[in-house]
Amino acid sequence: MKLLVTGGAGYIGSVVVQQLLAEGHTVEVLDNLSTGHADSILGGAIWHEADLLQVGRILDSSFDGVVHLAARSLVGESVSHPERYWHGNIVATLALLDAMREAGVPRLVFSSTAAVYGEPAGASIAETDQTMPTNPYGASKLAIDHMLTAEAHAHGLAAISLRYFNVAGASGELRERHDPETHLIPNLLKVASGEKESASIFGTDYPTEDGTAVRDYIHVRDLAEAHLRALKAAVPGTHEIYNLGTGTGTSVRQVIDAVREVTGREVPAVEEPRRAGDPAVLVASGQRALDDLGWQPTRDIRQMVSDAWTALSSDTATPDAASSGTATPTAPTSAGGLA
């Protein structure tokens, strides 16, 4: 298939591109590098340095589908600046749907989030649970899910949304390189490597076993595989939603213990107040994804930490474009906006 990956220079997007290329697909990447990295775009992919609002200049009838990963995704920022999420996630995705409809592109796999559920009462979240997001980030993703349902019913789009929580690990040299880095595991590894003096534990008074927040962690390689399976499973005129989860939560303190075990370092951690909009427990069931897509995660938290630590420690973790065969951009445009 010929596919466009929005946000393909980002952490998850780059691994999705890696797997698509390995399967022999033709891949084009749309990313303005607002959060992505040019050296994460592998050779063999065509790169369009552009905003998502400009996607109509790229899509045409030769494309078989889109994997949509471009998004704003910081919970705290969404609480303090919700307008960035209405524009950056909702409005930008509407532009994508308009362009797909105009060009006749038939299928879309959307990177959604299990944050749309808010704080569910059950121990493991299912797709049938009530959606009550606790922050504008989750609300923006839920709005897009509603958009996809309507688009599928009205215009025959084949759409699948994948809802998941915390992604970790690395795939070879492709690892997390956010700026600022807000994710727990890469920040802990920065402490282990000596780049930072200590990490922060945001909230130690949650109603959990050890008082810290509990999350469902998925290896980035497992997650990318789910996107590929969803592309093949999408059915015209339907919008399916799948949770991607292990069904088992890991607390912040348990992640810290895993990092200490893998790295052999002390990894000091400082207790901080809770962050606005952060629920206590978020764990998803992946049963429906297993039943329908044949997908289930195979890598545990220790493997995620180990792969991320290996990538961080490697001299080739952040190669320059010349040495890595990085794709060169086509039709460069404004670097503002979202990808």
C-alpha positions in Angstrom: 0.0 0.0 0.0 1.0 3.6 -0.4 0.5 5.4 2.9 0.9 8.8 4.5 2.0 8.9 8.1 1.3 12.2 9.8 3.8 12.8 12.7 6.1 10.3 11.1 9.2 12.0 12.5 8.0 11.6 16.1 8.7 8.8 18.5 5.8 6.5 17.7 5.5 7.6 14.1 9.1 6.8 13.2 8.7 3.3 14.5 5.4 2.9 12.5 7.3 4.1 9.4 10.1 1.6 10.2 7.7 -1.3 10.3 5.7 -0.2 7.2 8.9 0.1 5.2 10.0 -3.4 6.4 6.8 -4.8 5.1 7.4 -3.3 1.7 4.9 -0.5 1.8 5.4 2.9 0.1 5.6 5.5 2.8 5.4 9.3 2.8 5.7 11.3 6.0 4.1 14.6 6.8 5.9 16.3 9.8 6.8 19.9 10.4 9.4 18.9 13.1 7.7 21.0 15.8 8.3 17.9 18.1 9.8 15.4 15.7 13.3 14.9 14.4 14.6 14.8 10.8 17.0 12.0 11.6 14.2 9.8 12.7 12.7 9.7 9.2 14.3 6.6 7.6 15.6 6.4 4.1 13.0 5.0 1.8 10.3 7.3 3.1 9.4 10.6 1.3 9.3 13.5 3.8 7.0 16.5 3.4 8.0 19.2 5.9 4.6 20.8 6.3 1.8 21.5 8.7 -1.2 19.1 8.9 -3.4 22.0 7.6 -1.5 21.7 4.3 -2.1 18.0 3.8 -4.4 18.8 0.9 -1.3 19.6 -1.2 0.1 16.1 -0.6 -2.8 13.6 -0.7 -4.1 12.4 -4.0 -6.0 9.3 -5.3 -2.8 7.2 -5.4 -2.8 6.9 -1.6 -4.4 3.8 0.0 -4.5 5.2 3.5 -3.3 7.4 6.3 -1.9 6.7 9.7 -2.6 9.8 11.8 -0.3 10.3 14.7 0.3 14.1 14.6 -1.1 15.7 17.7 -0.5 17.8 20.7 -0.3 15.4 23.7 0.7 17.1 26.9 -2.0 16.8 29.6 -0.7 19.8 31.6 -0.5 22.1 28.6 -4.0 21.1 27.6 -5.3 22.2 30.9 -3.5 25.6 30.8 -3.9 26.2 27.1 -6.9 24.2 25.9 -7.2 26.3 22.7 -4.0 24.8 21.4 -5.7 21.4 21.5 -8.9 22.5 19.8 -6.9 24.0 17.0 -3.9 21.6 16.9 -5.9 18.3 17.2 -9.5 18.9 16.2 -9.2 21.6 13.5 -6.1 20.0 12.0 -7.8 16.6 11.9 -10.8 18.1 10.2 -8.5 19.4 7.5 -7.1 15.9 7.1 -10.5 14.4 6.7 -11.5 17.0 4.2 -8.3 16.3 2.1 -8.9 12.5 2.3 -12.5 12.9 1.2 -11.5 15.2 -1.7 -8.7 12.8 -2.9 -10.7 9.6 -2.3 -8.3 8.1 0.2 -10.2 5.2 1.7 -8.8 4.3 5.1 -7.5 5.9 8.3 -5.9 4.6 11.4 -6.0 7.2 14.2 -3.8 7.4 17.2 -6.3 8.1 19.9 -5.9 7.7 23.7 -7.4 5.8 26.6 -7.4 9.2 28.4 -10.9 9.6 26.8 -12.2 7.4 29.6 -11.2 9.8 32.4 -11.2 7.9 35.7 -13.3 4.8 35.1 -14.5 2.8 38.1 -13.4 -0.6 36.9 -9.9 -2.1 37.2 -9.5 -2.6 33.5 -11.0 -0.3 30.8 -13.1 -1.7 28.0 -14.2 0.0 24.8 -17.8 0.0 26.1 -16.9 2.0 29.2 -18.2 5.5 29.5 -16.0 8.2 28.1 -15.5 11.1 30.5 -12.1 12.7 29.9 -10.6 14.8 32.7 -8.6 17.1 30.6 -8.8 18.9 27.2 -6.2 16.6 25.7 -8.5 13.6 26.2 -11.5 15.7 25.2 -9.9 16.6 21.9 -9.1 13.0 21.1 -12.7 11.9 21.9 -14.0 14.7 19.7 -12.0 13.2 16.8 -13.3 9.8 17.5 -16.8 11.2 17.1 -15.7 12.9 13.8 -14.5 9.6 12.5 -17.7 7.8 13.3 -19.7 10.4 11.4 -17.3 10.4 8.5 -17.5 6.6 8.2 -21.2 6.6 8.2 -21.7 9.6 5.9 -18.9 9.1 3.4 -17.7 5.4 3.6 -14.4 6.0 5.3 -12.7 2.9 6.7 -11.5 4.1 10.1 -10.0 2.5 13.2 -9.1 4.4 16.4 -6.4 2.9 18.7 -6.7 4.0 22.3 -3.6 3.5 24.5 -1.7 5.0 27.4 1.9 5.2 28.1 4.3 4.1 25.3 7.9 3.3 26.2 11.0 1.4 24.9 12.9 1.9 21.7 13.3 0.2 18.3 17.0 0.2 17.5 18.2 3.8 17.5 14.6 5.2 17.4 13.8 6.4 20.9 12.0 9.1 22.9 13.6 12.6 22.4 10.9 15.0 23.5 11.7 18.6 24.4 10.7 19.2 27.1 10.7 15.5 28.1 7.6 14.8 30.2 7.5 11.0 30.1 8.6 9.0 33.1 11.0 6.4 31.7 13.2 8.7 29.6 13.5 11.1 32.5 14.5 8.3 34.8 17.1 7.2 32.3 18.5 10.7 32.1 19.1 10.5 35.9 20.7 7.1 35.5 23.0 8.4 32.8 24.0 11.4 34.9 22.3 14.0 32.7 19.9 14.9 35.5 20.4 14.9 39.2 16.9 13.5 40.1 13.6 12.6 38.6 10.1 13.8 39.9 7.3 11.7 41.2 4.2 13.8 40.6 1.8 12.7 43.4 2.3 10.2 46.2 -1.2 10.4 47.7 -3.2 8.7 45.1 -5.6 5.9 46.2 -3.3 3.2 44.9 -1.2 0.5 46.6 2.0 2.6 46.9 0.4 6.1 46.6 1.7 6.8 43.1 -0.2 6.9 39.8 -0.7 3.6 38.0 -0.5 3.4 34.2 -0.6 0.8 31.4 2.8 0.7 29.6 3.1 -0.5 26.0 6.3 -1.1 24.1 6.6 1.1 21.1 7.3 -1.8 18.8 4.1 -3.6 20.0 2.2 -0.4 19.5 3.5 0.1 15.9 2.5 -3.5 15.1 -1.1 -2.7 16.1 -1.2 0.2 13.7 -0.2 -2.1 10.8 -2.8 -4.7 11.8 -5.4 -2.0 11.9 -4.6 -0.8 8.4 -5.4 -4.2 7.1 -8.5 -4.7 9.2 -10.3 -1.4 8.4 -13.7 -1.9 6.7 -15.3 0.8 4.5 -18.2 2.6 6.2 -17.2 1.6 9.7 -15.3 3.2 12.5 -13.9 0.6 15.0 -12.3 1.5 18.3 -9.7 -0.7 20.0 -8.0 -0.3 23.4 -4.4 -1.3 23.3 -3.4 -2.5 26.8 -1.8 -5.2 28.9 -4.6 -5.2 31.4 -1.9 -4.8 34.1 -0.9 -1.5 35.6 2.5 -0.4 36.8 3.0 2.3 39.4 5.5 5.1 39.2 7.5 3.5 42.0 7.5 0.2 40.2 8.9 1.8 37.1 11.6 3.4 39.1 12.5 0.0 40.6 12.7 -1.4 37.0 15.0 1.4 35.9 17.3 0.8 38.9 17.4 -2.9 38.2 18.2 -2.5 34.5 20.8 0.3 34.8 22.3 -0.7 38.1 22.1 3.0 39.2 20.6 4.6 42.2 18.2 7.0 40.3 17.2 9.5 43.0 13.5 10.6 42.8 11.9 13.7 44.4 8.3 13.7 45.4 6.2 16.5 43.9 2.5 17.6 44.0 0.1 16.0 41.5 -0.1 17.4 38.0 -3.5 18.9 37.0 -5.7 16.5 35.2 -3.8 13.3 36.0 -6.1 10.4 37.0 -4.9 7.9 39.6 -5.3 4.6 37.7 -5.5 4.1 33.9 -5.3 0.5 32.7 -6.8 -0.8 29.5 -8.0 -4.2 28.3 -6.6 -5.4 25.0 -9.0 -8.3 24.7 -11.0 -6.9 21.7 -7.8 -6.0 19.9 -6.7 -9.6 20.4 -10.0 -11.0 19.2 -10.4 -8.8 16.1 -6.8 -7.9 15.1 -4.9 -10.8 16.6 -2.8 -8.2 18.5 -1.4 -8.5 22.0 1.7 -6.9 23.6 4.7 -9.2 24.1 7.2 -7.0 25.8 7.1 -6.2 29.5 8.2 -3.1 31.5 11.7 -4.4 32.0 12.1 -4.9 28.2 10.9 -1.4 27.6 13.4 0.1 30.0 16.2 -2.2 28.7 15.6 -1.2 25.1 15.4 2.5 25.9 18.6 2.3 28.0 20.5 0.6 25.2 19.3 3.2 22.7 20.3 6.1 25.0 23.6 4.6 25.8 24.5 3.9 22.1 26.8 6.3 20.2 24.3 6.0 17.3 21.2 6.9 19.3 21.0 10.3 17.6 22.7 9.9 14.3 23.1 12.8 11.9 21.1 12.8 8.7 24.1 12.0 6.5 25.1 8.9 8.3 21.6 7.4 8.8 20.1 7.6 5.3 17.5 10.1 6.6 14.9 11.1 4.0 15.2 14.6 2.6 12.2 16.9 2.6 10.0 17.6 -0.4 8.2 20.9 -0.9 9.3 22.5 2.4 6.7 24.8 3.9 6.0 26.6 7.1 7.4 24.9 10.2 4.7 26.3 12.5 1.8 24.3 13.7 1.6 20.7 14.6 3.2 17.4 13.7 
